Amino acid sequence: MINKNTIVSVKKMLAPEDNKTLISYKVTDAETQENSRIQKFVAIDNNNADYQNILQWVADGNTIQEAD
């Protein structure tokens, strides 16, 4: 599970079909695995604890990056 206190960045991920529809978030976490930051993809789902932690991270004053 993602810890809101170790999130480095969150970026919007768009559907490849239309490049407009938000489908998930890519989270970069300060926690490391083999000296590399962990990246996770989190679905937009109110029942998802990781998604709720992203919302709390934003409520704490952080900003989600726009998709490429």
Secondary structure, 3 states (H helix, E strand, C coil): CCCHHHEEEEEEEECCCCCCCEEEEEEEEEEEECCEEEEEEEECCCCCHHHHHHHHHHHCCCCCECCC
